[in-house]
């Protein structure tokens, strides 16, 4: 009696695949992901969960004060998958980004030594932050709020904490956050609805260039403003 095809398949061992040896003669091992890369992968994976929308708002809130991964990692794919919810996402993401920014401002204003300094030390930004804190004017901090809100340069959490630590008036901080953060999310929603995959492909190739160019444009506008205001 002949064995069945399933039994034959089990009895046959598949040939081993040959791997290119490294310098030591052993197969090259894949590079281990850093903690930040693993966190990014986890954040992106939240878009597939049933509670993705609530995760989006939670991450957006944390991003503005302590979380290192931009909420765009969730926001962009969710708007692409459900463009009919783009304006809903934009509204609530703007709301939670601004309220998270207020939390960052409060950390800098009320709890700098207790919370902000250890957090900045963890990110390796404490020395640069202290230098900026001692020399930055309110006008310059507002420029940073606009550039970080629109282009993530510098990271928004750094600027929200700096705003509180430097004593930027809360009403002025909220107004600039509304302009920058809400403006960014609504513009992104409109662009994704209109251009979809074409926009994403462009940003994947040129995101760094776009961010630097946008931050440079903000700096030029600030210089022009200072020249006019103090001439």
C-alpha positions as CSV (number, residue, x, y, z in Angstrom):
1,X,0.0,0.0,0.0
2,X,1.5,3.3,-1.1
3,X,1.7,6.1,1.4
4,X,-0.6,9.1,0.9
5,X,0.7,12.4,-0.7
6,X,0.6,14.1,2.7
7,X,2.7,11.4,4.3
8,X,5.2,11.6,1.4
9,X,5.4,15.4,1.9
10,X,6.1,15.0,5.6
11,X,8.8,12.4,4.9
12,X,10.6,14.6,2.5
13,X,12.9,17.1,4.2
14,X,13.1,20.4,2.3
15,X,16.6,21.3,1.2
16,X,18.4,23.8,3.4
17,X,18.7,27.3,2.0
18,X,22.2,28.5,1.6
19,X,23.0,31.8,3.2
20,X,25.7,34.1,2.3
21,X,28.5,33.8,4.9
22,X,29.8,36.9,6.6
23,X,33.5,37.7,7.2
24,X,33.7,35.1,9.9
25,X,32.2,32.4,7.6
26,X,28.9,32.4,9.5
27,X,25.6,33.6,8.2
28,X,25.0,37.3,8.7
29,X,22.5,38.0,11.4
30,X,19.8,40.6,11.0
31,X,20.5,43.8,12.9
32,X,18.6,44.1,16.2
33,X,16.1,47.0,16.3
34,X,16.6,49.8,18.7
35,X,14.1,50.6,21.4
36,X,12.9,53.6,19.4
37,X,12.4,51.5,16.3
38,X,10.4,48.8,18.2
39,X,8.3,51.6,19.7
40,X,7.6,53.0,16.2
41,X,6.6,49.5,15.0
42,X,4.2,49.1,17.9
43,X,2.7,52.5,17.4
44,X,2.0,51.8,13.7
45,X,0.5,48.5,14.6
46,X,-2.2,50.3,16.6
47,X,-3.8,51.3,13.4
48,X,-5.1,47.8,12.9
49,X,-6.8,47.5,16.2
50,X,-10.5,47.9,16.8
51,X,-9.8,50.8,19.2
52,X,-7.4,52.5,16.8
53,X,-9.2,55.8,16.9
54,X,-8.9,56.0,20.7
55,X,-5.2,55.0,20.5
56,X,-4.7,57.8,18.0
57,X,-6.1,60.4,20.4
58,X,-4.1,59.0,23.3
59,X,-0.8,58.9,21.4
60,X,-1.5,62.4,20.1
61,X,-2.0,63.7,23.6
62,X,1.2,62.1,24.9
63,X,3.3,63.2,21.9
64,X,2.9,66.8,22.8
65,X,4.5,66.3,26.2
66,X,6.5,63.0,26.6
67,X,6.0,60.5,23.8
68,X,8.8,60.3,21.2
69,X,6.8,59.0,18.2
70,X,4.8,61.5,16.1
71,X,1.1,60.7,15.9
72,X,1.4,61.0,12.2
73,X,2.4,57.3,12.2
74,X,-1.2,56.5,13.1
75,X,-3.0,59.5,11.7
76,X,-1.9,59.3,8.1
77,X,-2.7,55.6,7.5
78,X,-6.1,56.0,9.3
79,X,-7.1,58.9,7.1
80,X,-6.0,57.0,4.0
81,X,-8.1,54.0,5.0
82,X,-11.2,56.0,6.0
83,X,-11.0,59.3,4.1
84,X,-14.7,59.9,5.0
85,X,-13.6,60.4,8.6
86,X,-10.7,62.7,7.8
87,X,-12.3,65.9,9.2
88,X,-13.5,64.0,12.3
89,X,-9.9,62.7,12.9
90,X,-8.5,66.2,12.2
91,X,-10.7,67.9,14.7
92,X,-10.1,65.5,17.6
93,X,-6.4,65.0,16.9
94,X,-6.0,68.8,16.9
95,X,-7.9,69.0,20.2
96,X,-5.8,66.3,21.9
97,X,-2.6,67.7,20.5
98,X,-3.4,71.1,22.0
99,X,-4.5,69.7,25.4
100,X,-1.4,67.6,25.4
101,X,0.7,70.7,24.7
102,X,-1.0,72.4,27.6
103,X,0.1,69.5,29.8
104,X,3.7,69.9,28.4
105,X,3.5,73.7,29.2
106,X,2.4,72.8,32.7
107,X,5.2,70.4,33.2
108,X,7.7,73.1,32.2
109,X,6.0,75.8,34.3
110,X,5.1,74.0,37.5
111,X,7.3,70.9,37.6
112,X,10.5,71.6,35.7
113,X,13.0,70.2,38.2
114,X,10.7,67.2,39.2
115,X,9.5,66.1,35.8
116,X,10.9,68.1,32.9
117,X,14.6,67.9,33.7
118,X,14.7,64.1,34.1
119,X,12.6,63.7,30.9
120,X,14.9,65.9,28.9
121,X,17.9,64.1,30.4
122,X,16.4,60.8,29.2
123,X,16.1,62.1,25.7
124,X,19.7,63.5,25.8
125,X,18.4,67.1,25.3
126,X,18.9,68.7,28.7
127,X,22.1,70.7,28.0
128,X,20.8,72.1,24.7
129,X,17.5,72.8,26.5
130,X,19.1,74.7,29.3
131,X,21.1,76.8,26.9
132,X,18.0,77.6,24.9
133,X,15.9,78.3,28.1
134,X,18.4,80.9,29.2
135,X,18.7,82.8,25.9
136,X,15.4,82.3,23.9
137,X,13.0,85.2,23.7
138,X,9.2,84.8,23.7
139,X,9.2,85.7,20.0
140,X,11.7,83.0,19.2
141,X,9.8,80.3,21.2
142,X,6.7,81.2,19.3
143,X,8.7,80.6,16.1
144,X,9.7,77.2,17.4
145,X,6.1,76.4,18.2
146,X,5.0,77.2,14.7
147,X,7.9,75.2,13.1
148,X,7.5,72.2,15.4
149,X,3.7,72.3,15.0
150,X,3.9,72.2,11.3
151,X,7.2,70.4,10.5
152,X,8.3,68.6,13.7
153,X,11.4,70.6,13.9
154,X,12.3,70.7,16.8
155,X,10.1,68.0,18.4
156,X,6.9,69.4,19.7
157,X,7.4,68.1,23.3
158,X,10.6,70.0,23.6
159,X,8.9,73.3,22.7
160,X,5.9,72.8,24.9
161,X,8.0,72.2,27.9
162,X,10.3,75.1,27.0
163,X,7.3,77.4,26.6
164,X,6.2,76.7,30.2
165,X,9.8,76.8,31.6
166,X,10.4,80.2,29.9
167,X,7.1,81.6,31.1
168,X,5.3,82.1,27.8
169,X,1.8,83.3,28.6
170,X,-0.6,80.3,28.4
171,X,-3.2,82.2,26.2
172,X,-0.4,83.0,23.7
173,X,0.8,79.4,23.8
174,X,-2.7,78.0,23.1
175,X,-3.3,80.4,20.3
176,X,0.0,79.5,18.5
177,X,-0.7,75.8,19.1
178,X,-4.1,76.1,17.5
179,X,-2.6,77.8,14.5
180,X,0.2,75.3,14.1
181,X,-1.1,71.9,15.2
182,X,-4.7,72.3,14.0
183,X,-3.4,73.8,10.8
184,X,-1.1,70.9,10.2
185,X,-3.7,68.2,10.8
186,X,-6.4,69.8,8.7
187,X,-4.0,70.5,5.8
188,X,-2.8,66.9,6.0
189,X,-6.4,65.6,5.9
190,X,-7.2,67.7,2.9
191,X,-4.0,66.7,1.0
192,X,-4.6,62.9,1.7
193,X,-8.2,63.1,0.6
194,X,-7.2,64.9,-2.6
195,X,-3.9,63.2,-3.5
196,X,-3.9,59.9,-1.5
197,X,-1.1,57.5,-2.4
198,X,0.7,60.1,-4.6
199,X,1.2,62.3,-1.6
200,X,2.4,59.5,0.6
201,X,4.9,58.3,-1.9
202,X,6.2,61.9,-2.2
203,X,6.5,62.4,1.5
204,X,8.3,59.0,2.0
205,X,11.0,60.2,-0.5
206,X,11.2,63.8,0.5
207,X,9.9,64.2,4.1
208,X,13.2,65.3,5.6
209,X,13.7,67.9,2.8
210,X,10.1,69.2,3.2
211,X,10.6,69.5,7.0
212,X,13.9,71.4,6.7
213,X,12.6,73.7,4.0
214,X,9.4,74.4,6.1
215,X,11.5,75.2,9.2
216,X,13.8,77.4,7.1
217,X,10.8,79.3,5.8
218,X,9.5,79.9,9.3
219,X,12.9,81.2,10.3
220,X,13.0,83.6,7.3
221,X,9.5,84.9,8.2
222,X,10.7,85.4,11.8
223,X,13.8,87.3,10.7
224,X,11.6,89.5,8.5
225,X,9.2,90.1,11.3
226,X,12.0,91.1,13.7
227,X,13.5,93.4,11.2
228,X,10.2,95.2,10.7
229,X,9.2,95.2,14.3
230,X,12.5,96.6,15.6
231,X,13.6,98.9,12.7
